[in-house]
């Protein structure tokens, strides 16, 4: 039987989704179900003087209007800073546009919207704090006066590296803005809660049903056994559906109070202000280097805009610090950060969560060094790469990189792009005023995958960093795998079946994967941090191995042989040396449930495995972007995008390509189009998809992708994870390319997103208006 | 108001509020939840269906505007028990979907595109699907699936 790991099989998930049979939360209709909608703050920062729901409550079909005062049992949302809890419904104060201040419940979603429009909220405005500059100014208005500062948390750098920077032959500095982005999964967030006498059931568009159950249990003080959480088909998440939202507890408590199931589904306009945003960092970077382009010292100070409450944003710059040196050997690295309060939507994980910010930073620095020294950007990278024999490598913060061969991916990339040819074309186009300018940008990146181990995850408020799988061999020889991770589009049902198929020597269609239901699946952690294959996949492999061991014992009994003499090959168990005297899976599985034929063996084949990784893994790669820049308008076109990824062993090349393409698309989108910005009064300027520019097929290039393979020693699968690599790789490849296109004009720096206006202005400034 | 329309070949007569959107008629009154809602500004195309053979975004069509019309949703694309439509099969082959939320709308938009332009170039496919957003795939699989069906020249009748 050919190996399924490494095979580009099409997804088992697809026929259902393609025929409109997806089970997204909003598709759920329960008898008696009510609709809930939030009244959201229209002020960025204000005291709430009064809320009048009388007119709303009088609408026929509206069951009630509730404020925090009406729901004393409503728990606040814990945050990373004790004492600065986020109320599930604002009490006296609102801190961002979109914060829920009241909730209405009605017979249908139209009536709920009518009621929301008729709730009158009387605000007493406070000075807004829409950006970091305002937040950190002397005498700034404080979001939490009791905290005494708008700085939630601060980790100062261990020293200033001033001596090392001063000793370097050359030094340069950069201020980089990694702008605020909206994850914008196509399916907004939603829940259905049904709390009856048998307990609470919640269907949620989330990345981990188990995490949601744990939180609900803690916040509502209800035992686990009384709560069932189901993550049905989930329409994308990109990290933001791992965040905690007020809907969870509000819908649950209102369902208990009203005795009926309640659905709460965001509109897109709500989603863009209520779902956590990502990135939102300013980085002050200083680098010391020599004339050969060798980087000698790096100092990084990250200022994280955490938004209105200190949620997961407080941990993001920690990951940025960890990865600040990228794939380079830099003798001195110091990093520090501040996480700062602003009156904006809270910030949390978005595809890459702190690592794209680090990769952007160091790759911009490398190109700056190239520009300053005149050493080619490829050569600067090679002169500073950690060599392939440097692993495990311990970074400046004591974090270990598992394995890597950065030049291998770069070599493959160079084979794919014809670098000399591109440089010749670039030179020719500079001389031809009829053609757009051309630029070539590189990104050799490293990030984190297979997120665990538990010591790290516990620090982030999770139960652990392990993962689980249960393998049940049914009496007909088919297999049901229950996995602790829960997908939001990745394709777990296919990838995990591939891993199990190899171990069990079974065809793919005999293996079914179930996930995302806490009543059906043993405790699990969830899908984030590119961990599903590297951690969840290894749990599947281990559970499959144990199932095979048990089946081998059953077969040995039936074949009257010792288990160690029984082999499994091509779906048949046989005594080594006598392949004709064998038993098929169907027979072994069936007999496993017939104690009359099992002797002393315990009946059944059902085993659970928990896998705790020893380390995080480090996926890496080398990407190149070629851009055209319109001389008249500044419009950037991605002409080529070439990427080589190294995520260790690839389970399914088709799906691996899909992950890279999707991630790169989000990275290009960040580089060129997307930004959540706020007015001076703290009003969001992009609250619909007409203003927040998620790119379409027309803006995206054709991707040229390949993989090289440096297996991780962390897990026997050798897989590192890949989900966040594309988004980590792409922004700086694009930005470096645009700066490269304009470098002959003297342009050294551009801030994302590279809108035509920004690029045009940079060209005008550099040339005094004579491009 | 009373309206009559044909949905996926079945005649329907319903009493609806004048403000009811077509997408909610389909999803909540007729139980056709394959058509998803991804935005409220006609930007994302997740709710795309065919109205008298033309693709429309059903979140900005009132149910009453569909009075007398013929509507085809993703559920009506392949006959009962008829397996996958060629575009659906090509989407699977080219890994043109991940989370699947934009997929029904994307498939319906592609059906409409190929009905109007049976032999599009890659550029025409990309432009033709501009009104449908996908956040997962980077679009390459979608574009390749549509081009493959166009090349094979068959089976794009809605």
Contacts between the chains, C-beta under 8 A, distances in Angstrom:
chain1	res1	chain2	res2	distance
A	10	B	92	5.1
A	10	B	93	6.1
A	10	B	95	7.1
A	11	B	92	6.9
A	11	B	95	6.9
A	13	B	100	7.2
A	14	B	91	7.1
A	14	B	92	4.2
A	14	B	97	6.3
A	14	B	100	7.7
A	15	B	84	6.5
A	15	B	88	7.8
A	15	B	92	6.9
A	16	B	100	8.0
A	17	B	97	5.9
A	17	B	100	3.1
A	17	B	103	5.6
A	18	B	74	7.9
A	18	B	84	6.4
A	18	B	88	4.3
A	18	B	91	5.7
A	18	B	92	6.4
A	18	B	97	6.9
A	18	B	100	7.5
A	18	B	103	6.1
A	18	B	104	7.8
A	18	B	107	6.8
A	19	B	34	7.0
A	19	B	74	6.6
A	19	B	75	7.1
A	19	B	77	7.7
A	19	B	78	7.0
A	19	B	84	7.1
A	19	B	88	6.7
A	20	B	32	7.3
A	20	B	33	7.2
A	20	B	34	1.8
A	20	B	35	7.0
A	20	B	73	6.8
A	20	B	74	3.7
A	20	B	75	4.8
A	20	B	104	4.9
A	21	B	34	6.9
A	22	B	33	7.9
A	22	B	34	7.3
A	22	B	36	7.7
A	22	B	100	5.3
A	22	B	101	7.2
A	24	B	33	7.8
A	24	B	36	6.7
A	24	B	101	6.6
A	26	B	27	7.9
A	26	B	33	7.7
A	26	B	36	7.7
A	26	B	37	7.1
A	27	B	27	7.5
A	27	B	33	3.8
A	29	B	28	7.4
A	29	B	31	7.6
A	108	B	28	7.9
A	109	B	24	7.8
A	110	B	17	7.4
A	110	B	19	6.9
A	110	B	20	7.7
A	184	B	135	6.2
A	185	B	99	7.1
A	185	B	101	7.6
A	185	B	135	5.8
A	186	B	36	7.6
A	186	B	38	4.8
A	186	B	44	6.7
A	186	B	46	6.0
A	186	B	99	6.6
A	186	B	101	4.1
A	186	B	102	4.8
A	186	B	133	6.8
A	186	B	134	7.0
A	186	B	135	5.1
A	186	B	136	7.7
A	187	B	36	7.0
A	187	B	38	7.0
A	187	B	99	6.9
A	187	B	101	4.4
A	188	B	38	7.6
A	233	B	99	7.6
A	233	B	100	6.5
A	234	B	99	6.6
A	235	B	36	7.2
A	235	B	99	4.7
A	235	B	100	7.0
A	235	B	101	3.1
A	236	B	98	7.6
A	236	B	99	4.2
A	236	B	101	6.3
A	236	B	135	5.3
A	236	B	136	5.9
A	238	B	135	7.4
A	267	B	39	8.0
A	267	B	40	5.0
A	268	B	38	6.6
A	268	B	39	3.8
A	268	B	40	5.2
A	268	B	41	7.1
A	268	B	43	7.9
A	268	B	44	7.3
A	269	B	40	5.7
A	269	B	41	7.8
A	488	B	99	6.0
A	489	B	98	3.9
A	489	B	99	2.9
A	489	B	100	6.9
A	489	B	101	8.0
A	489	B	136	5.3
A	490	B	98	6.8
A	491	B	98	7.0
A	654	B	95	4.9
A	655	B	95	6.5
A	657	B	95	7.2
A	658	B	95	4.8
A	658	B	98	6.1
A	658	B	136	7.6
A	658	B	137	6.1
A	658	B	141	6.7
A	661	B	137	6.2
A	661	B	138	3.5
A	661	B	140	5.5
A	661	B	141	7.6
A	662	B	98	6.5
A	662	B	135	7.6
A	662	B	136	4.7
A	662	B	137	5.4
A	662	B	138	5.1
A	664	B	138	6.2
A	665	B	137	7.5
A	665	B	138	3.5
A	665	B	139	7.2
A	666	B	135	7.5
A	688	B	39	6.9
A	688	B	40	7.0
A	688	B	41	4.4
A	688	B	43	6.8
A	689	B	38	7.9
A	689	B	39	4.6
A	689	B	41	5.9
A	689	B	43	3.6
A	689	B	44	5.5
A	689	B	133	7.0
A	690	B	41	4.6
A	690	B	43	5.1
A	694	B	44	7.8
A	694	B	133	5.2
A	694	B	135	6.5
A	696	B	126	7.7
A	696	B	129	7.0
A	696	B	130	4.5
A	696	B	131	7.4
A	696	B	132	7.2
A	696	B	133	6.1
A	696	B	139	7.5
A	697	B	125	7.2
A	697	B	126	4.3
A	697	B	129	4.8
A	697	B	130	6.6
A	697	B	132	7.8
A	697	B	134	7.8
A	697	B	139	3.9
A	697	B	142	6.6
A	697	B	143	5.9
A	698	B	126	4.7
A	698	B	127	5.3
A	698	B	129	7.8
A	698	B	130	4.6
A	700	B	126	7.5
A	700	B	138	5.7
A	700	B	139	4.9
A	700	B	140	7.4
A	702	B	122	7.7
A	702	B	140	6.2
A	703	B	138	6.4
A	703	B	140	5.6
A	726	B	138	8.0
